[in-house]
Amino acid sequence: MSAVTITIQEIDDGKRLDLFMAEAFPEQSRSYFQKIIREGRILVNGKAGKSGYKVAMGDVLSVDLPQPQELSIQPENIPLDILYEDEDIIIINKPKGMVVHPAPGHYSGTVVNALLYHCKDSLSGINGVLRPGIVHRIDKDTTGVIVACKNDHAHRCIAEQLKKHSITRTYHAIVLHRIKEKEGTVEGCIGRHPADRKKMAVNVKNGKDAVTHYRVLDELNGRYTYISCELETGRTHQIRVHMASIGHPVLGDTVYGPAKCPFALEGQTLHAKTLGFVHPSTGNYVEFDAPLPPYFQELLKKLS
């Protein structure tokens, strides 16, 4: 898209710049314009704008939106465990070892590659060419339920619920050591680890608020605990970081727990069990459940 010049009218006086842009170009989200503004693509009276700037009548905006990129990620005929599907959303039970979206080192074999084959052109485009349809993700070695969106309306609706923390997200995990309390809450902002950029950490500078509620489901051997976790927020590695911070790292998590695991596991014993939200078209609350994977069930039997 070529550069566009916009003069602010009285009716829009006082609006935040990012909000004004989202209203002026309703096919794109507010978060999209926040990104564009950070990239310096929107000038206000000849100077780089900021998302929180309050536009004033007579301001002249120079808007340079990037040209849409051609999708270079290839569709792949990879089987998906589909829990539910309609014209707006597709609910998937992701297996262990599968990356959600392409990234350096993982440009094939991802959930996105599989979705492109299964859904063809019916995926939202808000998150760009590498993440079509993807609203949220879970780690490579975390199993369980995720939702992908087939159109931009559905994407915006669910993304807004994520932002407001109104989505139900329940995980099951096996953690090290016996937890004495039957339930509890871990609060502590999460941000990039100051020394290891591949890890996250609690209470770091520039971290974001994070809240995890946990409940004991079973005591295993006196050495492990089977728990359920409810996410109030959705930060990167949140459960893994929070549980490790209180001395109960997730079993098999060699990043935040012991370097060696006594069992033959591929990564952490963490499963996204339940996902619930308001459906973008019907307005009704819907909830989806992914059964525990076989390895998880076998491990529970072994430790009981």
Buried (B, 14 or more C-beta within 10 A) or exposed (E): EEEEEBEBEEEBEEBBBBBBBBEBBEEBBBBBBBBBBEEEBBBBEEEEBBBEBEBBEEBEBBBBBEEEEEBEBEBBEBEBBEBEBBEBBBBBBBBBEBBBBBEEEBBEBBBBBBBBBBBEEBBBBBBBBBBBBBBBBBBBBBBBBBBBBBBBEBBBBBBBBBEEEEBBBBBBBBBBEBBEEEEBEBBBBBBBBEEEEEBBBBEBEEBEEBBBBBBBBEBBEEEBBBBBBBBBBBBBBBBBBBBBBBEBBBBBBEBBBEEEBEEEBEBBBBBBBBBBBBBBEEEEEBEBBBBBBEBBEEBBEEBE
